[in-house]
């Protein structure tokens, strides 16, 4: 087993680990769940917590149906199911930021259905370029800071915040490097490495990711010296394909590895994405020199908006076309999670832009328990059209 295989295996283990086992593996860290890409991880980290995203379970327990309508997205239903079953009791709390109506409803329900698990909430402006957006968000961050100080009975100093910002900036830089060499990894390995960034303490993740990137670079240099194809290790890739279509993925957090595995099996590779918890999440560093709350607010407002937010100068369709061109993608796969209305509306605009630019695209609707056979047939046909 190569060093890259070992690191990816570690990331895979973390992704499949229960919260109880997580606490045993990382006894020096206090996990705190979050359920939105707009939650300020640095504030919670500076307060002594290790933020981790609450990815969904494949199998729903059904307990959430007593509290949420059946058309609620299964990401939200899964989080409530896990809370009601007691699975999340190992967390120090759960953090929400206002994104979609489903997350808002869950945040409102949480104190009543899971009162023993503290909930933190950050309100978010919808119009990110509005004159009031910055002071509004800054006030929300200050309010969260004061609440964390009350709960932890410790001052949340600017120095501690800057240290957390620096740590998370390191993660951002490493993940950006990962995307630059995405075509050297099979799609499932890329997804595994990305997901681990949201599940592991950053203090543990960063050295492993740096090691993985160094290993991939060394392999590429060795392959070039031998006159071989540097795009990934044969062991990682498995079966070889004459041409591996370069795909760009669009969707929400996309925790389920099924689509990535189907793409790899069909001979494709993922070279970029427009995911809420993907490249856009890590695209920019937070300023480490000024006031930390001001820097966090500016960073949030400067990111490409998710489908629930609006910024007139940062249009998602323009960004998608730019990235598809920059990554030399052959086609785009829309990975829409069932009942996710914001991304459903977003797809309409993005598809129109792709069609005008003559970029092939495929829409795949994902369910909590995936229908692998149907997905495989559609992806294989799409890749065959692209010349796999």
FENPE-V749818 format. One line per field, one symbol per residue. psi: psi as a letter, one per 40 degrees, with the letter a starting at -180 (. if undefined). burial: b if it has 16 or more other C-alpha atoms within 10 Angstrom, else e. A space follows every 10 residues. Layout:
BEGIN
psi = ???
burial = ???
END
This chain:
BEGIN
psi = hidddddddd dddddeiidd dddddgeeih hhiifieehg ddddddeeig hhigiiidhi dededeeiid eiiedddddd ddddeedeee ieahhiihci dddddddddd ddegdehhhi hhihidheei dedddddddd dddddddddd defihgiddd dddddddddd dddddddddd fdeeiidddd dddddddedi hddddddddd dddddddddd dddddefihe giiddddbii idhhhhihhh abdgdheddd dddddeeiih eiigidfbdd dediihheda hddddddddd deihiieeih hdeghddddd ddddddefid ihhhghhheg dddddddddd ddddddefhi ihhhhiidhi gddddddddd dddddef.
burial = eeebbebbee bbebbeeebe ebbeeeeebb bbbbbbbbbb bbbbbbbbbb bbbbbbbeeb eebbeeebee ebbbbbbbbb bbbbeeebbb bbbbbbbbbe ebbbebbeeb eeebeebebb bbbbbebbbe eebbeebbbb beebbeebee eeeeebeeeb bbbbbbbbbb bbbbbbebbe bbbbbbbbbb bbbbbbbbbb bbeebbebbb ebbebbbebb eebeeeeeeb bbbeeebeee eeebbbbbbb bbbbbbebbb bbbbbbbbbb bbbbbbbbbb bbebbbbbee ebbbbbbbeb bbbbbbbbbb beeeebbeeb bebbeebebb bbbbbbbbbb bbbbebbeeb bebbeeeebb bbebbbbbee eeeebbeebb ebbeebeb
END
